[in-house]
Amino acid sequence: MKKRSAMLLLSIMLAIVTVLSACGNSDSGNSNKGGSASPNASSDKKAPSDEKVTIKYYNWDNESTSPNTRALLDQFEKENPNIKVEHIVLVPGNSVEMLKKLDFLISSGEAIDVIGVPSLDAVIERASRGALAPLNDYYKAEGLVPEDEYFVNPKIDDNYYGMQNTTSYQFILMNKNALDEAGLPVPTYGWTWDDFREYAKKLNKGEGVDKRYGSYFHTWELYMNPPAQTVVRNPFRYEDGTTNYSDPTYKYFFQLRKDMEAVDKSAKPYADVLAAKLNYRTEFFNEDAAMILSGSWMVPDPGNLEQYPHDFVTAFAPVPLPPASAEPKDYEGGKYFVGGSHLAIGATSKNKEASFKLMRFLTTVESEFKTEFSGWKKSDPKPLIDRLIGGNAKMYDVDSLKNSLFSDKIEYLEASQVVTTFGSQLAKVQADSFSKFMLGNESIDDIQKQMVDEATKIIKENTK
């Protein structure tokens, strides 16, 4: 009798444990860190409608941008009274150091909600490590197609991991007074780097220390081979994963740069740029150069006469395309690569639905507190252009600016499907090879072969 009572008691206890275990696993969908399976949106713990949740938003705001972010978050909280947002600036104004601190928090197991991520590559790298939550089911629940919403959608296999928040465009800034003086029209979409070279020759003026060069190239990767940075999806690798340093654009542009310096004398020598540690803004606004390749972060500068005093009008042109003889292997008919920051959800977040709601708000809201172009395709950029130009519209050829960014002819590339977590190593190969070619006497063929060999070795070592 005692034995039967003991057995009955044991059975009851086992049943209770089973029920409790089942309850404890009801939110297991949120613990997926593998990054390969889409989470179940319904697996988020459902809070009663009157229960408030707090989510954390991590980014690298500085002193001037942080108040704007807080204003946007206040508006979100007003529209969503059950969601409170804590704004956490990990490293003010430094996205590189911010990512290091973020990775430490992720590795320590801290619950991470919404993250501001500075680039597509930074999203893909963390998604490949399982640090970010896929967004598929949240998009599906809202009836959204990411490609219809955003210019670039970070994706691994069929899973989306980032929501584009801001967009950075590239264009050519041009001294409109110098163009008029030389009888040159403002270029439009479709002009090539061969055309750019001809423009630079005609925009040269003067000699010696008073010379105005037709163009200026700075020291960044962007200026070593702009076609690889502006008209293909990945600056270092083809979509099949191999190095693109064998691409005809490298031979073409390396040689173009050297010829513009040594033959045409229309670009300040690379050696002088390095030695003098020149400032690209100063070179343009001091009229030491009539053209410069740059990006949308410079839109406010022509109107900032206090910081950059000058008396010429700035015109804008789309980035030149490679000529037919130097089109990249992965060329997609003149579409441009577009950069920008993204928002993502940490795999460890316990409030993914609320986090997704905040991300959609931040990426789609039209607000005076936004100071960068939106990554949302349906955004109206004109009010932002007016705000960026400010009260000095007379210093701009405004039509050329709008035409360079939003012409109906201009299309943008989708995200690369190649995951490269060792881009800095490949970038160093390019920088070292470019310097060797510009400052030495080796042939472009020898330089390119060395680049291909070194990059192939790095790719093999990192993709075993």
C-alpha positions as CSV (number, residue, x, y, z in Angstrom):
1,M,0.0,0.0,0.0
2,K,2.8,2.4,0.9
3,K,4.6,1.4,-2.4
4,R,1.4,2.2,-4.5
5,S,1.0,5.6,-2.6
6,A,4.6,6.5,-3.3
7,M,4.2,5.6,-7.0
8,L,1.1,7.7,-7.3
9,L,2.9,10.7,-5.6
10,L,5.8,10.3,-8.0
11,S,3.5,10.3,-11.0
12,I,1.8,13.5,-9.9
13,M,5.1,15.2,-9.4
14,L,6.3,14.2,-12.9
15,A,3.2,15.6,-14.4
16,I,3.7,18.9,-12.7
17,V,7.3,19.1,-13.8
18,T,6.3,18.3,-17.4
19,V,3.7,21.1,-17.4
20,L,6.2,23.6,-16.0
21,S,8.8,22.6,-18.5
22,A,6.4,23.2,-21.4
23,C,5.6,26.6,-20.0
24,G,9.2,27.5,-19.6
25,N,10.0,26.7,-23.3
26,S,7.1,28.7,-24.7
27,D,9.6,31.6,-25.6
28,S,12.3,29.4,-27.0
29,G,12.1,31.0,-30.5
30,N,13.9,34.0,-29.1
31,S,17.0,32.1,-28.2
32,N,17.9,31.2,-31.7
33,K,21.5,32.5,-32.2
34,G,22.3,30.5,-35.3
35,G,21.1,33.1,-37.7
36,S,20.0,30.4,-40.2
37,A,16.4,30.0,-39.3
38,S,13.7,32.6,-39.4
39,P,12.3,33.3,-36.0
40,N,8.6,32.9,-35.2
41,A,7.2,36.4,-34.7
42,S,4.5,34.9,-32.5
43,S,7.2,33.4,-30.2
44,D,7.9,36.8,-28.6
45,K,6.4,36.9,-25.1
46,K,3.0,38.6,-25.6
47,A,2.5,41.3,-23.1
48,P,-1.1,42.5,-22.2
49,S,-2.0,45.6,-24.1
50,D,-1.7,47.8,-21.0
51,E,1.7,46.3,-20.0
52,K,4.7,48.6,-20.7
53,V,8.0,47.3,-22.1
54,T,11.4,49.0,-22.2
55,I,13.7,48.5,-25.1
56,K,17.3,49.8,-25.6
57,Y,18.6,51.5,-28.7
58,Y,22.3,51.5,-29.1
59,N,24.3,53.8,-31.4
60,W,27.3,56.1,-31.7
61,D,25.5,59.5,-31.7
62,N,27.7,62.6,-30.9
63,E,26.8,65.8,-29.1
64,S,25.0,67.4,-32.0
65,T,23.1,64.3,-33.2
66,S,22.0,62.9,-29.9
67,P,19.3,65.5,-29.2
68,N,17.7,64.8,-32.6
69,T,17.6,61.1,-31.9
70,R,16.0,61.8,-28.5
71,A,13.4,64.0,-30.2
72,L,12.5,61.2,-32.6
73,L,12.3,58.6,-29.7
74,D,10.1,61.0,-27.8
75,Q,7.7,61.1,-30.7
76,F,7.8,57.3,-31.0
77,E,7.0,56.9,-27.3
78,K,4.1,59.4,-27.7
79,E,2.6,57.3,-30.5
80,N,3.4,54.0,-28.7
81,P,2.7,54.8,-25.0
82,N,3.4,51.2,-24.0
83,I,6.9,51.2,-25.3
84,K,9.7,53.1,-23.6
85,V,13.0,53.5,-25.3
86,E,16.3,53.9,-23.5
87,H,18.9,55.6,-25.8
88,I,22.4,54.2,-25.2
89,V,25.4,55.9,-26.9
90,L,28.2,53.4,-26.7
91,V,31.0,55.5,-28.0
92,P,30.1,59.1,-29.0
93,G,30.9,59.9,-32.6
94,N,33.0,56.8,-33.3
95,S,31.3,53.9,-35.1
96,V,34.4,51.7,-35.2
97,E,34.9,51.8,-31.4
98,M,31.2,51.5,-30.9
99,L,31.1,48.2,-32.8
100,K,33.9,46.9,-30.6
101,K,32.0,47.7,-27.5
102,L,28.8,46.3,-28.9
103,D,30.6,43.0,-29.7
104,F,31.8,42.8,-26.1
105,L,28.2,43.3,-24.9
106,I,26.9,40.6,-27.3
107,S,29.6,38.1,-26.2
108,S,28.8,38.7,-22.6
109,G,25.2,37.6,-23.2
110,E,23.5,40.9,-22.6
111,A,20.0,41.3,-24.1
112,I,20.4,43.6,-27.1
113,D,17.3,45.2,-28.6
114,V,17.8,47.7,-31.5
115,I,21.3,48.5,-32.8
116,G,22.4,51.3,-35.1
117,V,25.0,49.7,-37.4
118,P,27.2,51.9,-39.6
119,S,27.5,49.8,-42.7
120,L,26.1,46.8,-44.7
121,D,29.3,44.8,-44.1
122,A,29.0,45.4,-40.3
123,V,25.5,43.9,-40.4
124,I,26.5,40.9,-42.5
125,E,29.5,40.2,-40.3
126,R,27.4,40.1,-37.1
127,A,24.5,38.2,-38.7
128,S,26.9,35.5,-39.9
129,R,28.0,35.0,-36.3
130,G,24.4,34.6,-35.1
131,A,24.4,37.9,-33.2
132,L,21.4,39.4,-35.0
133,A,17.8,38.2,-35.3
134,P,16.3,37.6,-38.8
135,L,13.5,40.0,-39.7
136,N,11.5,37.8,-42.1
137,D,8.5,37.0,-40.0
138,Y,8.1,40.6,-38.8
139,Y,8.1,41.9,-42.4
140,K,5.6,39.2,-43.3
141,A,3.3,40.1,-40.3
142,E,3.2,43.7,-41.6
143,G,2.7,42.7,-45.2
144,L,6.0,44.3,-46.3
145,V,8.4,43.3,-49.0
146,P,11.9,44.6,-48.0
147,E,13.0,45.3,-51.6
148,D,10.0,47.6,-52.1
149,E,10.8,49.5,-48.9
150,Y,14.6,50.0,-48.8
151,F,17.4,50.5,-51.3
152,V,19.7,47.9,-49.6
153,N,18.6,44.9,-47.6
154,P,21.3,43.0,-45.8
155,K,20.6,39.3,-46.3
156,I,22.2,35.9,-45.8
157,D,20.6,33.1,-47.8
158,D,16.9,34.1,-47.6
159,N,17.0,35.8,-44.2
160,Y,17.0,39.6,-43.8
161,Y,19.0,41.1,-40.9
162,G,19.1,44.9,-41.4
163,M,16.7,47.7,-42.1
164,Q,18.4,50.6,-43.9
165,N,18.1,53.8,-41.9
166,T,20.3,56.3,-43.8
167,T,21.7,56.5,-47.3
168,S,25.0,58.0,-48.3
169,Y,25.4,58.9,-52.0
170,Q,28.5,59.7,-54.0
171,F,28.7,62.4,-56.6
172,I,31.1,64.9,-58.1
173,L,31.3,68.4,-56.7
174,M,32.2,71.0,-59.4
175,N,33.2,74.6,-59.4
176,K,30.4,76.0,-61.6
177,N,32.2,79.3,-62.2
178,A,35.2,77.3,-63.6
179,L,32.9,75.2,-65.8
180,D,31.3,78.3,-67.2
181,E,34.7,79.9,-67.8
182,A,35.8,76.8,-69.8
183,G,32.5,76.6,-71.7
184,L,31.7,73.2,-70.2
185,P,28.1,72.0,-69.4
186,V,27.3,70.4,-66.0
187,P,27.6,66.6,-66.8
188,T,24.6,64.4,-66.4
189,Y,24.1,60.6,-65.8
190,G,26.0,58.5,-68.3
191,W,29.2,60.5,-68.6
192,T,32.4,58.3,-68.2
193,W,35.7,58.5,-66.4
194,D,37.2,59.2,-69.8
195,D,35.0,62.3,-70.0
196,F,36.0,63.2,-66.4
197,R,39.7,63.1,-67.6
198,E,38.9,65.5,-70.5
199,Y,37.0,67.8,-68.2
200,A,40.0,67.9,-65.8
201,K,42.4,68.9,-68.6
202,K,40.1,71.8,-69.6
203,L,39.6,73.0,-66.0
204,N,43.4,73.3,-65.3
205,K,44.4,76.9,-64.7
206,G,47.6,78.6,-63.8
207,E,51.0,77.3,-62.7
208,G,53.0,76.7,-59.5
209,V,51.6,77.4,-56.1
210,D,48.7,79.3,-57.7
211,K,47.6,76.5,-59.9
212,R,44.0,75.3,-59.9
213,Y,44.1,71.6,-60.8
214,G,41.2,70.2,-62.8
215,S,40.6,67.5,-60.1
216,Y,41.6,66.3,-56.8
217,F,41.8,62.7,-55.5
218,H,42.1,62.0,-51.8
219,T,43.8,59.1,-50.0
220,W,40.8,56.9,-49.3
221,E,40.0,53.6,-51.0
222,L,37.2,55.4,-52.8
223,Y,39.8,57.3,-54.9
224,M,42.0,54.3,-55.8
225,N,39.4,52.6,-58.0
226,P,36.0,54.5,-57.9
227,P,34.3,52.0,-60.2
228,A,34.9,49.2,-57.7
229,Q,33.5,51.4,-55.0
230,T,30.5,52.8,-56.9
231,V,29.1,50.5,-59.6
232,V,29.5,47.0,-58.2
233,R,28.0,45.4,-55.1
234,N,31.2,44.4,-53.4
235,P,34.5,46.5,-53.6
236,F,36.7,43.5,-53.1
237,R,35.1,40.3,-54.4
238,Y,33.0,39.1,-57.2
239,E,29.6,37.5,-56.4
240,D,31.2,34.1,-56.9
241,G,33.5,34.9,-53.9
242,T,36.8,35.3,-55.8
243,T,38.9,38.4,-55.7
244,N,37.9,41.1,-58.2
245,Y,41.4,42.5,-58.2
246,S,41.8,40.9,-61.6
247,D,39.0,43.1,-62.9
248,P,39.7,45.5,-65.9
249,T,38.6,48.4,-63.8
250,Y,41.8,48.2,-61.7
251,K,44.2,48.3,-64.6
252,Y,42.1,51.1,-66.2
253,F,41.8,53.3,-63.2
254,F,45.2,52.9,-61.7
255,Q,46.6,53.9,-65.1
256,L,44.1,56.8,-65.5
257,R,45.2,58.2,-62.1
258,K,48.9,58.1,-63.0
259,D,48.3,59.6,-66.4
260,M,46.2,62.5,-65.0
261,E,49.1,63.3,-62.7
262,A,52.1,62.6,-64.9
263,V,50.9,63.3,-68.4
264,D,47.9,65.7,-68.1
265,K,49.0,67.5,-64.9
266,S,45.4,67.8,-64.1
267,A,45.5,66.1,-60.6
268,K,47.7,66.9,-57.7
269,P,50.4,64.3,-57.4
270,Y,49.6,61.4,-54.9
271,A,53.0,61.9,-53.3
272,D,52.2,65.6,-52.5
273,V,48.7,64.6,-51.1
274,L,50.3,62.1,-48.8
275,A,53.2,64.3,-47.7
276,A,51.1,67.5,-47.0
277,K,48.2,65.6,-45.4
278,L,45.8,67.7,-47.4
279,N,42.2,68.3,-46.5
280,Y,39.8,67.5,-49.4
281,R,37.3,70.1,-48.5
282,T,40.0,72.8,-48.4
283,E,41.3,71.7,-51.7
284,F,37.9,72.3,-53.3
285,F,36.7,75.4,-51.5
286,N,40.1,77.1,-51.7
287,E,39.9,76.6,-55.5
288,D,43.0,74.4,-55.6
289,A,40.9,71.9,-57.5
290,A,37.8,72.4,-59.7
291,M,36.3,68.9,-59.3
292,I,36.2,66.4,-56.5
293,L,34.6,63.0,-56.0
294,S,32.8,63.0,-52.6
295,G,29.5,62.2,-51.0
296,S,26.2,63.5,-49.6
297,W,27.9,64.3,-46.2
298,M,29.2,67.4,-48.1
299,V,25.8,68.8,-49.2
300,P,25.7,71.4,-46.4
301,D,29.3,72.6,-47.1
302,P,28.9,75.0,-50.0
303,G,26.4,77.0,-47.9
304,N,28.7,77.0,-44.9
305,L,30.5,80.2,-45.8
306,E,31.7,80.8,-42.3
307,Q,33.7,77.6,-42.2
308,Y,34.5,77.4,-46.0
309,P,34.6,80.9,-47.3
310,H,34.4,81.0,-51.2
311,D,32.5,83.0,-53.9
312,F,31.8,80.3,-56.5
313,V,28.6,78.3,-57.1
314,T,28.9,74.5,-56.6
315,A,27.4,72.2,-59.2
316,F,27.0,68.5,-58.9
317,A,27.3,65.6,-61.3
318,P,26.6,61.8,-60.9
319,V,29.6,59.6,-60.5
320,P,31.1,58.9,-63.9
321,L,30.6,55.3,-65.3
322,P,33.5,53.1,-66.5
323,P,33.9,53.2,-70.3
324,A,32.8,50.2,-72.3
325,S,36.4,49.0,-72.5
326,A,36.7,48.8,-68.7
327,E,33.3,47.6,-67.5
328,P,33.5,45.4,-64.4
329,K,32.8,41.7,-64.7
330,D,29.8,42.1,-62.2
331,Y,28.6,45.3,-63.9
332,E,24.8,45.8,-63.7
333,G,24.2,48.4,-66.4
334,G,25.3,51.5,-64.6
335,K,23.5,51.0,-61.3
336,Y,25.2,52.6,-58.3
337,F,26.3,51.1,-55.0
338,V,24.7,53.1,-52.2
339,G,26.0,53.0,-48.6
340,G,24.4,54.0,-45.4
341,S,23.6,52.9,-41.9
342,H,21.2,50.1,-40.8
343,L,19.2,49.1,-37.8
344,A,19.2,45.6,-36.6
345,I,17.7,43.5,-33.7
346,G,20.0,41.6,-31.4
347,A,19.4,37.8,-31.3
348,T,19.1,38.0,-27.5
349,S,16.4,40.7,-27.5
350,K,13.3,39.7,-25.4
351,N,11.2,42.4,-27.1
352,K,11.7,41.8,-30.8
353,E,8.2,42.9,-31.9
354,A,8.6,46.3,-30.1
355,S,12.1,46.6,-31.5
356,F,10.8,46.0,-35.0
357,K,8.2,48.7,-34.5
358,L,10.8,51.2,-33.4
359,M,13.0,50.3,-36.4
360,R,10.1,50.9,-38.8
361,F,9.3,54.2,-37.2
362,L,12.9,55.5,-37.3
363,T,13.4,54.5,-40.9
364,T,10.2,55.8,-42.3
365,V,9.2,58.9,-40.2
366,E,9.5,62.2,-42.0
367,S,10.8,64.7,-39.5
368,E,12.7,68.0,-39.2
369,F,15.0,66.2,-36.8
370,K,16.5,64.0,-39.6
371,T,19.7,65.3,-41.0
372,E,20.7,62.4,-43.3
373,F,19.1,61.0,-46.4
374,S,16.7,58.1,-45.7
375,G,17.2,54.5,-46.7
376,W,13.5,54.2,-47.2
377,K,12.6,54.3,-50.9
378,K,9.3,56.1,-50.3
379,S,10.8,59.0,-48.4
380,D,10.6,62.5,-49.9
381,P,14.2,63.9,-50.0
382,K,13.3,67.5,-51.0
383,P,12.5,68.9,-47.5
384,L,15.9,67.5,-46.3
385,I,17.8,69.1,-49.2
386,D,16.2,72.4,-48.4
387,R,17.2,72.0,-44.7
388,L,20.8,71.0,-45.6
389,I,21.2,73.9,-48.1
390,G,19.8,76.4,-45.5
391,G,19.8,80.1,-46.3
392,N,22.5,80.1,-48.9
393,A,20.8,78.5,-51.9
394,K,22.6,81.0,-54.2
395,M,25.8,79.0,-53.6
396,Y,24.3,75.9,-55.1
397,D,23.2,74.7,-58.6
398,V,20.3,73.0,-56.9
399,D,18.9,71.4,-60.0
400,S,22.2,69.6,-60.7
401,L,22.2,68.4,-57.1
402,K,18.7,66.9,-57.3
403,N,19.5,65.5,-60.7
404,S,22.6,63.8,-59.4
405,L,20.8,62.1,-56.6
406,F,17.3,61.5,-57.8
407,S,17.2,61.4,-61.6
408,D,14.7,58.9,-63.0
409,K,17.7,57.3,-64.9
410,I,19.6,56.5,-61.7
411,E,19.1,53.1,-60.1
412,Y,20.8,51.5,-57.1
413,L,22.3,48.1,-56.6
414,E,21.0,45.6,-54.1
415,A,23.2,44.2,-51.3
416,S,26.0,41.8,-52.2
417,Q,25.4,38.2,-51.2
418,V,29.2,37.7,-50.5
419,V,30.0,37.7,-46.7
420,T,33.4,39.3,-46.2
421,T,34.5,39.6,-42.6
422,F,38.1,40.3,-43.6
423,G,37.7,43.4,-45.8
424,S,40.4,45.3,-43.9
425,Q,43.0,42.8,-45.1
426,L,41.9,43.1,-48.7
427,A,41.8,46.8,-48.4
428,K,45.4,46.9,-47.3
429,V,46.4,44.8,-50.3
430,Q,44.8,47.4,-52.6
431,A,46.2,50.4,-50.7
432,D,49.8,49.0,-50.7
433,S,49.6,48.0,-54.4
434,F,48.2,51.4,-55.4
435,S,50.9,53.2,-53.6
436,K,53.6,51.0,-55.1
437,F,52.2,51.7,-58.6
438,M,51.8,55.5,-58.1
439,L,55.1,56.0,-56.4
440,G,57.2,53.5,-58.3
441,N,58.0,52.2,-61.8
442,E,56.5,48.7,-61.8
443,S,54.1,48.0,-64.6
444,I,50.4,47.8,-64.0
445,D,50.3,44.2,-65.1
446,D,52.9,43.2,-62.5
447,I,51.1,45.2,-59.8
448,Q,47.8,43.6,-60.7
449,K,49.2,40.1,-60.6
450,Q,50.6,40.7,-57.1
451,M,47.3,42.0,-56.0
452,V,45.4,39.0,-57.3
453,D,47.9,36.6,-55.7
454,E,47.8,38.2,-52.3
455,A,44.0,38.6,-52.2
456,T,43.4,35.1,-53.3
457,K,45.6,33.8,-50.5
458,I,43.8,35.9,-48.0
459,I,40.4,34.7,-49.2
460,K,41.4,31.1,-49.1
461,E,42.8,31.5,-45.5
462,N,39.6,33.1,-44.3
463,T,37.1,30.9,-46.1
464,K,38.4,27.4,-45.3
